[in-house]
Amino acid sequence: MTNDTNPFYDAVAQHYTLFFRDWETQMEREGLGLRSIFRNQGITRVLDASCGSGVQSIPLAKLGFNVTAADPSEGMLIRAREIAADQGVQGKIAFIQSDFLNLLSNVQAPFDAVITKGSALPHLLLDQEIETALRIFNQLLRVGGLLVIGMRDFADMIEDRPRFIPGLIHELDNGHEFVTFDIWEWEDGPPITATQNLYIVQGDGSQYETVKRSVVYRPLSTDEVKVVLLESGFDIISDQPDRSERVIVARKQEASKTYRFPFKR
Ligand SMILES: C[S@@+](CC[C@H](N)C(=O)[O-])C[C@H]1O[C@@H](n2cnc3c(N)ncnc32)[C@H](O)[C@@H]1O
């Protein structure tokens, strides 16, 4: 892997629920959204390949799915286990420390569905890594199984290359304010990369402390991902926004149907 995101996610894991306007509402939405995608598809066994602090895995377990939750960040896995315990589903999720590219040796296939939401796929920087990850997801699925990819569509950002993106303000129980915003840096590459510099500002109204944490993305468009999906043994079922991001749903084809594009991307 060319992009080690663990220092960033380990550092922000304890704050991660504050990166959502309302964590409980977000968990509920994610669970219901995935349940509607999975409806009537014969799905019981689900791999969350980038579980983070469990915003998809935990509600899926509460809804009765059999969930394996993988993530490379130890900090995020610790947070996910804590939240799963609070929500009474700690025994119902198998947590595994793994990045996408090592999943084949870390989890037991086949799965009925693989999900990776929250813009984890664009943390892979190289074409080769993205292609390999999608082929691994394909190998982990049964024929007819679903892959759900949730990501920011960087097509919307790549032309304007915004530098400043406001985040959220929370009032903490101790009376402190917790404020976030991003400053992005764009590099032409190759590959083109976008660095998110996340500023976390905390204080009591008169004195504040600021921490800056940085993580790198490959600013992929969902159209680029769909081309690679077709080359990796998937049919595209849908590509729609939910409240947070674009969501591509793809189905594993039978082996003989895999498309090969005669051009190089
Ligand atoms: C923004 S979080 C998303 C977590 C959660 N799915 C959500 O929607 O909030 C991105 C996650 O991707 C994980 N990640 C980063 N690189 C990865 C890789 N190469 N393979 C698997 N997961 C990765 C990070 O550790 C992090 O937990």
The ligand as an ORCA input file, in Angstrom:
! r2SCAN-3c Opt
* xyz 0 1
  C     -13.568      8.000      6.534
  S     -13.363      6.406      7.268
  C     -14.892      5.594      6.864
  C     -15.321      4.637      7.931
  C     -16.787      4.227      7.873
  N     -17.019      3.244      6.848
  C     -17.666      5.448      7.679
  O     -18.437      5.518      6.712
  O     -17.588      6.349      8.521
  C     -12.269      5.612      6.173
  C     -11.763      4.300      6.735
  O     -11.029      3.649      5.703
  C      -9.972      2.974      6.316
  N      -8.945      2.730      5.291
  C      -7.991      3.562      4.846
  N      -7.238      2.939      3.930
  C      -7.734      1.692      3.789
  C      -7.358      0.559      3.009
  N      -6.326      0.604      2.180
  N      -8.071     -0.581      3.158
  C      -9.129     -0.616      4.004
  N      -9.536      0.429      4.752
  C      -8.837      1.562      4.648
  C      -9.512      3.892      7.420
  O      -8.752      3.228      8.424
  C     -10.827      4.454      7.916
  O     -11.334      3.760      9.019
*
